[in-house]
Amino acid sequence: MTWSVSFLVPQLKAEEFADAFTDVALSVSHFEDTGDDPTQWRVEALFEAEPDRTELTVRIASIAALPGENNPSIDIVQLAETDWVAATLSSFVPMHIGRFWVHGSHDKDTAPSGSVPLTVDAATAFGTGEHATTHGCLLALDGLAKRDNFRRTVAQSGRTPIIDVGCGTGILAMAAARCWPANVLASDIDAEAVRVARGMVGANGLAARITVMQADAITERHLMAEAPYAVITANILARPLCRMAGGLSAALAPQGRIVLSGLLNSQVSMVRSAYQSCGLSLEKVIPIAEWATLVVKR
């Protein structure tokens, strides 16, 4: 049997809390909670045997111990045996997002006429199109692809004019490759995401045009070697996007666009200011629920 441990924490500390369990859990994830407070994220860890509540409390307290702040309440639940592969496939409903038809491999023959199919199976990496941030990025790419003048910008921007930073499953890299007949670079700091993305790229028949590699930041030598980029996508989180503003801006081609997401509507001003300080201007905001996607340009 499998046991689930979950608790709510502030969004900005969710990754830190999740990291505290990577050495003892089968898997750990952190994601937006469905409750009323969008600043609270849920951390969930799966264990092979029933975990010790005292040990869990100690691990959490080592991070959460702030003056006047209570430790998160821990929920421990024994999970019923489930065929997770079958359950995930059955719950992943195809989505029409702009020109894209995002679907699992089990629905490969369902694409409506005139749509652009993207096969993306649920995996151990972020990005299937279901989350509002991925949805917003796909709409942003669709909008850019409709512009004839921007097609020329992509065509004139070197041998690899597109990069997806923090690619997860590679869905945005694949979408960009479907929009423009160009080579694409996809990078992620996580080795598992790189493995998943390479598999997805191959399943979509795009391995000849999309290179997936592990990298910590856009400023790494092998990423900057392909700059400048006409299109940069980065669906991460607000504060990392702010820290990366200088590197992403330096890598952007004249007339290029950066698609930014992973931020809440309340964080738009902060992210916009970071990129404006690097000489870029806000072209478009795509709000979906409490999330926002930004398109910025030089």
C-alpha positions as CSV (number, residue, x, y, z in Angstrom):
1,M,0.0,0.0,0.0
2,T,1.0,3.6,-0.6
3,W,0.7,6.4,1.9
4,S,0.2,10.1,1.1
5,V,1.5,13.0,3.2
6,S,0.2,16.5,2.4
7,F,0.2,19.9,3.9
8,L,-0.4,23.6,2.9
9,V,2.5,26.1,2.8
10,P,3.1,29.6,1.3
11,Q,3.6,29.3,-2.5
12,L,7.1,30.9,-2.3
13,K,8.3,28.3,0.1
14,A,6.6,25.2,-1.5
15,E,9.7,24.1,-3.3
16,E,11.8,24.3,-0.1
17,F,9.3,22.2,1.8
18,A,9.2,19.7,-1.0
19,D,12.9,19.3,-1.1
20,A,12.9,18.4,2.6
21,F,11.3,15.0,1.7
22,T,13.1,14.0,-1.5
23,D,15.5,11.7,0.4
24,V,12.8,9.6,2.1
25,A,9.7,9.7,-0.2
26,L,8.9,7.8,-3.3
27,S,7.9,11.0,-5.0
28,V,7.3,14.6,-4.0
29,S,5.2,17.3,-5.7
30,H,4.0,20.8,-5.0
31,F,1.1,22.5,-6.7
32,E,-1.6,25.2,-6.4
33,D,-4.3,24.2,-4.0
34,T,-7.9,24.3,-5.0
35,G,-8.9,26.3,-1.9
36,D,-9.8,30.0,-1.7
37,D,-6.3,31.3,-1.0
38,P,-4.1,31.2,-4.2
39,T,-1.0,32.0,-2.1
40,Q,-1.2,28.6,-0.5
41,W,0.3,25.6,-2.3
42,R,0.0,22.0,-1.4
43,V,3.0,19.8,-0.9
44,E,2.3,16.1,-1.3
45,A,4.8,13.2,-0.7
46,L,4.1,9.5,-1.3
47,F,5.6,6.8,0.9
48,E,5.9,3.0,0.5
49,A,5.1,2.4,4.2
50,E,3.3,4.4,6.9
51,P,5.5,7.4,7.7
52,D,6.3,8.5,11.3
53,R,4.3,11.6,12.1
54,T,6.9,12.8,14.6
55,E,9.7,12.6,12.1
56,L,7.5,14.4,9.5
57,T,6.8,17.2,12.1
58,V,10.5,17.6,12.8
59,R,11.3,18.0,9.1
60,I,8.6,20.5,8.5
61,A,9.4,22.4,11.7
62,S,13.0,22.9,10.6
63,I,11.7,25.0,7.7
64,A,8.5,26.5,9.1
65,A,9.8,27.6,12.5
66,L,9.3,31.3,12.1
67,P,8.4,33.7,15.0
68,G,4.7,33.8,15.5
69,E,4.0,31.3,12.7
70,N,2.4,27.9,13.3
71,N,3.7,24.8,11.6
72,P,1.5,23.4,8.8
73,S,-1.1,20.8,9.6
74,I,-0.1,17.3,8.2
75,D,-2.6,15.0,6.6
76,I,-1.5,11.3,6.4
77,V,-3.8,9.0,4.3
78,Q,-3.4,5.4,3.2
79,L,-4.2,5.2,-0.5
80,A,-6.1,2.4,-2.2
81,E,-4.4,0.4,-4.8
82,T,-4.9,2.1,-8.2
83,D,-3.9,1.5,-11.7
84,W,-2.3,5.0,-11.9
85,V,-1.5,4.7,-15.6
86,A,-5.0,3.9,-16.6
87,A,-6.5,6.5,-14.2
88,T,-4.2,9.3,-15.5
89,L,-5.0,8.5,-19.2
90,S,-8.7,8.4,-18.6
91,S,-8.7,11.7,-16.8
92,F,-6.7,13.6,-19.4
93,V,-9.3,15.1,-21.7
94,P,-8.0,16.6,-25.1
95,M,-8.0,20.4,-25.1
96,H,-8.4,22.9,-28.0
97,I,-6.0,25.8,-27.1
98,G,-5.8,28.4,-29.9
99,R,-4.6,26.4,-32.9
100,F,-3.3,23.5,-30.8
101,W,-5.1,20.3,-30.0
102,V,-3.4,19.0,-26.9
103,H,-4.0,15.3,-26.3
104,G,-2.6,12.1,-24.8
105,S,-1.3,9.3,-26.9
106,H,-4.5,7.4,-26.3
107,D,-6.4,10.1,-28.2
108,K,-4.1,10.6,-31.1
109,D,-6.8,10.2,-33.8
110,T,-9.1,12.8,-32.3
111,A,-7.6,16.0,-33.7
112,P,-10.2,18.3,-35.4
113,S,-9.6,19.3,-39.0
114,G,-7.3,22.3,-39.2
115,S,-5.9,22.0,-35.7
116,V,-2.3,21.5,-34.8
117,P,-1.9,18.3,-32.7
118,L,0.5,18.0,-29.8
119,T,0.8,14.7,-28.1
120,V,1.6,15.2,-24.4
121,D,1.1,12.4,-21.9
122,A,1.0,13.1,-18.1
123,A,4.4,12.4,-16.8
124,T,7.0,13.3,-14.0
125,A,7.4,16.8,-15.5
126,F,5.2,19.9,-15.6
127,G,3.3,20.8,-18.7
128,T,0.3,19.1,-20.2
129,G,-1.7,22.2,-21.1
130,E,-4.2,21.7,-18.3
131,H,-2.7,24.4,-16.0
132,A,-3.6,28.0,-16.7
133,T,0.0,29.0,-17.1
134,T,0.7,26.5,-19.9
135,H,-2.6,27.4,-21.5
136,G,-1.7,31.0,-21.5
137,C,1.7,30.4,-23.1
138,L,0.1,28.3,-25.8
139,L,-2.3,31.2,-26.6
140,A,0.6,33.6,-26.7
141,L,2.5,31.5,-29.2
142,D,-0.6,31.1,-31.3
143,G,-1.0,34.9,-31.3
144,L,2.6,35.4,-32.4
145,A,2.3,32.8,-35.1
146,K,-0.5,34.6,-36.8
147,R,1.7,37.6,-37.6
148,D,3.4,37.5,-41.0
149,N,6.0,40.1,-39.9
150,F,7.0,38.0,-36.9
151,R,7.4,35.0,-39.1
152,R,10.1,37.0,-40.8
153,T,11.7,37.9,-37.5
154,V,12.0,34.2,-36.6
155,A,13.3,33.3,-40.1
156,Q,16.1,35.9,-39.8
157,S,17.3,35.1,-36.3
158,G,19.9,32.5,-36.9
159,R,20.1,28.7,-36.9
160,T,18.2,28.2,-33.6
161,P,15.8,31.1,-33.2
162,I,13.6,29.7,-30.4
163,I,14.4,28.5,-26.8
164,D,12.1,27.1,-24.1
165,V,13.7,27.7,-20.7
166,G,12.5,25.4,-17.9
167,C,10.8,23.2,-20.5
168,G,9.2,20.5,-18.3
169,T,7.5,18.1,-20.7
170,G,8.7,20.2,-23.7
171,I,5.1,21.2,-24.7
172,L,6.0,24.9,-25.4
173,A,9.1,23.9,-27.4
174,M,7.0,21.5,-29.5
175,A,4.2,24.1,-30.0
176,A,6.8,26.6,-31.2
177,A,8.2,24.1,-33.6
178,R,4.7,23.6,-35.0
179,C,4.3,27.3,-35.4
180,W,7.5,28.1,-37.2
181,P,9.7,25.9,-39.5
182,A,12.8,26.5,-37.3
183,N,15.1,24.7,-34.9
184,V,14.2,24.9,-31.2
185,L,16.3,24.5,-28.0
186,A,14.7,23.3,-24.8
187,S,16.4,23.3,-21.5
188,D,15.6,22.4,-17.9
189,I,17.5,22.2,-14.7
190,D,16.0,18.9,-13.8
191,A,17.4,15.7,-15.4
192,E,14.0,13.9,-15.1
193,A,12.3,16.7,-17.0
194,V,15.0,16.5,-19.7
195,R,14.4,12.7,-20.0
196,V,10.6,13.2,-20.3
197,A,10.9,16.1,-22.8
198,R,13.1,14.1,-25.1
199,G,10.6,11.3,-25.0
200,M,7.7,13.6,-25.8
201,V,9.7,15.3,-28.6
202,G,10.4,12.0,-30.2
203,A,6.7,10.9,-29.9
204,N,5.7,14.0,-31.8
205,G,8.2,13.4,-34.6
206,L,10.2,16.6,-33.8
207,A,13.5,15.2,-32.6
208,A,15.2,16.5,-35.8
209,R,14.4,20.1,-34.9
210,I,14.2,20.2,-31.1
211,T,17.3,19.8,-29.0
212,V,16.7,19.1,-25.3
213,M,19.5,19.7,-22.8
214,Q,20.0,20.1,-19.1
215,A,21.1,23.6,-18.0
216,D,20.8,25.7,-14.9
217,A,20.3,29.1,-16.5
218,I,20.0,30.9,-19.8
219,T,23.4,32.4,-19.1
220,E,25.1,29.0,-19.5
221,R,27.7,29.1,-22.3
222,H,26.0,26.4,-24.5
223,L,22.7,28.2,-24.4
224,M,24.1,31.7,-25.0
225,A,26.1,30.3,-28.0
226,E,22.8,30.0,-29.9
227,A,21.6,33.5,-29.0
228,P,20.0,35.8,-30.0
229,Y,16.6,34.1,-29.9
230,A,13.5,35.5,-31.7
231,V,11.2,33.6,-29.3
232,I,12.0,32.8,-25.6
233,T,9.4,31.0,-23.5
234,A,9.8,30.6,-19.7
235,N,7.0,29.2,-17.7
236,I,8.5,29.0,-14.2
237,L,7.6,31.2,-11.2
238,A,7.5,34.9,-10.6
239,R,10.6,35.4,-8.5
240,P,12.9,33.2,-10.7
241,L,11.6,35.1,-13.7
242,C,12.6,38.3,-12.1
243,R,16.1,37.0,-11.3
244,M,16.4,35.8,-14.9
245,A,15.4,39.1,-16.5
246,G,18.9,40.2,-17.3
247,G,19.9,36.9,-18.9
248,L,16.7,36.5,-20.9
249,S,16.8,40.1,-22.1
250,A,20.4,39.7,-23.2
251,A,19.6,36.6,-25.2
252,L,16.6,38.2,-27.1
253,A,17.0,39.2,-30.7
254,P,15.8,42.6,-32.1
255,Q,12.0,42.5,-32.5
256,G,12.0,39.3,-30.5
257,R,9.4,38.3,-27.9
258,I,9.6,36.6,-24.5
259,V,6.6,34.7,-23.2
260,L,6.6,34.6,-19.4
261,S,4.3,32.7,-17.1
262,G,4.1,30.9,-13.8
263,L,3.0,34.2,-12.1
264,L,-0.2,35.3,-10.4
265,N,-2.2,38.3,-11.5
266,S,-1.0,40.1,-8.3
267,Q,2.7,39.5,-9.5
268,V,2.3,41.0,-13.0
269,S,3.6,44.5,-11.9
270,M,6.7,43.0,-10.2
271,V,7.7,40.9,-13.2
272,R,6.9,43.7,-15.7
273,S,9.1,46.1,-13.8
274,A,12.0,43.6,-13.8
275,Y,11.9,43.3,-17.6
276,Q,11.3,47.0,-18.2
277,S,14.5,47.7,-16.2
278,C,16.3,45.6,-18.9
279,G,14.9,47.7,-21.7
280,L,11.9,45.6,-22.7
281,S,8.3,46.6,-22.8
282,L,5.1,44.8,-22.0
283,E,3.1,43.9,-25.1
284,K,0.3,41.7,-23.8
285,V,-1.1,40.2,-20.7
286,I,-3.2,37.0,-20.9
287,P,-5.0,36.4,-17.6
288,I,-6.6,33.0,-16.9
289,A,-8.3,32.6,-13.5
290,E,-5.7,34.0,-11.0
291,W,-2.7,33.3,-13.3
292,A,-1.2,35.5,-15.9
293,T,1.0,35.1,-19.0
294,L,3.1,38.1,-20.2
295,V,4.5,38.8,-23.7
296,V,7.4,41.3,-23.6
297,K,9.4,42.7,-26.5
298,R,12.5,44.7,-27.2
